[in-house]
Amino acid sequence: MEHPLPKSWSIHTRPEIVAKYEILERVGSGAYSDVYRARRLSDNLIVALKEVHDYQSAFREIDALQLLQNCPNIVVLHEYFWREDEDAVLVLEFLRTDLAAVISDAKKKEGGVRVGEVKRWMLQILCGLDACHRNMIVHRDLKPGNLLVSDDGVLKLADFGQARILMEPGFDGDNDDQQLPVEQNTGSQANETPLDVVPDAHSLPDQGFNKQVVEDMDREEYLRQLVELKAKRHAMDENDKETNTIDGYSSCLATGTISDIDDDTHRSSYSYNAEEGGHDTNGALTSCVGTRWFRAPELLYGSTDYGLEIDLWSLGCIFSELLTLDPLFPGISDIDQLGRIISVLGNLTEEVWPSCSKLPDYKMISFAKIENPTGLEACLPNRSADEISIVKRLVCYNPANRATAMELLNDKYFNEEPLPLPISELHVPLEDSPGEWNEYDDMGSDSDFGDFGHFKVETTGSGFSMQFS
């Protein structure tokens, strides 16, 4: 169903855009962006025009996609438009559906997603994620709705509005004197060479994945590009510091004092986009990122010192959902989310994750001791030992123990019968329902504690703590 085109929106009055693109319909709308299906006049190519109303989100997405260009499992940024006092408009390839639709469609028929299909979907996700992590890009909002799928079965990571390019430990780009001006590009084509691109899953032999050696970019050039990108973001943060929403608390709700940003499992990050106010001089991250059902426990406990591993936790949740067709931890709030995780994995202690007690909100929230956690095996009935093992290697408390994308690409699971199906044999739903383009209903606020059962609040020297039973 086509959405009526509003006549007063800026995208329709920008001559540099309408001269190159015919805007056909609006396919998604959210607080931070609007997305249109459009036709490129030069060759009739159908594209997505993403008008981003938040400059930080726009810069993050452009920076990440420029570094990841030419990776077959990353959505293509054709060009972008950005002028002073105008929203950025990103011209992206248009992909009609997503992995959320694949899962939803599979629930309607017997058999679910075949093992060979699961393996091929996972190989494509892993190739895209490995390209991100080789470039030190943490996506921060991996979920089925942000994994877009083409009509011929190619899966691509999308919606990099929350992505951040991380610096190596001990290397602080903020100390560099270089400051880049705010970009005001019109139709600027991404032209940077990707630092490291692994072969796409659909280009790999159908009999499994064979590791290919990738030549690393010169380290000096690698660091130079990271410095430039971080300097640019830092300059923008300083210019707009007064208008940022200051993240005065270390997590979305963990302290129980503020309501969570409304989000659900398949809502795209442009409608759930936490401002990263309150940066320190080291460019501290915010814990209020990602969609709750796929959010790593370190984020739920308020960590601002996390790394690429938060994407690996999300990947484990996605893999589990492909296997069972149901979300692994469908929490209705941050507290409920933690409770569900603990009921399955057991209590979070120093024994399972050394230094976990240093998480900002660890001492503020406690749960009754779980004597007999259900375990991930109970969440994955009738699944193979190899499948359960992979989920366990991703969905574990200690981030250092989570398997990397490259490690999983070489796992024997993908080389054993049943083998990954060719991409041409993947089932792609007919309906148009890409989560990255659409807005979904709100799940409600974390401020309602009536759903959480009994809990006790105690005053402490630094505030208060909450214990949930």
Stockholm file with secondary structure:
# STOCKHOLM 1.0

chainA/1-469         MEHPLPKSWSIHTRPEIVAKYEILERVGSGAYSDVYRARRLSDNLIVALKEVHDYQSAFREIDALQLLQNCPNIVVLHEYFWREDEDAVLVLEFLRTDLAAVISDAKKKEGGVRVGEVKRWMLQILCGLDACHRNMIVHRDLKPGNLLVSDDGVLKLADFGQARILMEPGFDGDNDDQQLPVEQNTGSQANETPLDVVPDAHSLPDQGFNKQVVEDMDREEYLRQLVELKAKRHAMDENDKETNTIDGYSSCLATGTISDIDDDTHRSSYSYNAEEGGHDTNGALTSCVGTRWFRAPELLYGSTDYGLEIDLWSLGCIFSELLTLDPLFPGISDIDQLGRIISVLGNLTEEVWPSCSKLPDYKMISFAKIENPTGLEACLPNRSADEISIVKRLVCYNPANRATAMELLNDKYFNEEPLPLPISELHVPLEDSPGEWNEYDDMGSDSDFGDFGHFKVETTGSGFSMQFS
#=GR chainA/1-469 SS CCBCCCSSSGGGGCHHHHTTEEEEEEEEECSSEEEEEEEETTTCCEEEEEEESCHHHHHHHHHHHHHTTTCTTBCCEEEEECCTTSCEEEEEECCCEEHHHHHHHHTTSTTCSCHHHHHHHHHHHHHHHHHHHHTTEECSCCCGGGEEECTTSCEEECCCTTCEECCCTTCCGGGSCCCCCCCCCEEECCCCCCSCCCCCGGGSCTTCCCCCCCCCCCHHHHHHHHHHHHHHHHHHHHHTGGGSCCCCSSSSSTTSSSCCCCCCTTCCTTSSCCCCCSCCTTCCCCSCCSCGGGCCHHHHTTCSSCCTHHHHHHHHHHHHHHHHSSCSCCCSSHHHHHHHHHHHHCCCCTTTSTTGGGSTTTTTEEECCCSSCCCHHHHSTTCCHHHHHHHHHHSCSCGGGSCCHHHHHTCGGGGSSSCCCCGGGSCCCSSCCCTTTCCCCCCCCTTCGGGGCCEEEEEETTEEEEEEC
#=GC SS_cons         CCBCCCSSSGGGGCHHHHTTEEEEEEEEECSSEEEEEEEETTTCCEEEEEEESCHHHHHHHHHHHHHTTTCTTBCCEEEEECCTTSCEEEEEECCCEEHHHHHHHHTTSTTCSCHHHHHHHHHHHHHHHHHHHHTTEECSCCCGGGEEECTTSCEEECCCTTCEECCCTTCCGGGSCCCCCCCCCEEECCCCCCSCCCCCGGGSCTTCCCCCCCCCCCHHHHHHHHHHHHHHHHHHHHHTGGGSCCCCSSSSSTTSSSCCCCCCTTCCTTSSCCCCCSCCTTCCCCSCCSCGGGCCHHHHTTCSSCCTHHHHHHHHHHHHHHHHSSCSCCCSSHHHHHHHHHHHHCCCCTTTSTTGGGSTTTTTEEECCCSSCCCHHHHSTTCCHHHHHHHHHHSCSCGGGSCCHHHHHTCGGGGSSSCCCCGGGSCCCSSCCCTTTCCCCCCCCTTCGGGGCCEEEEEETTEEEEEEC
//
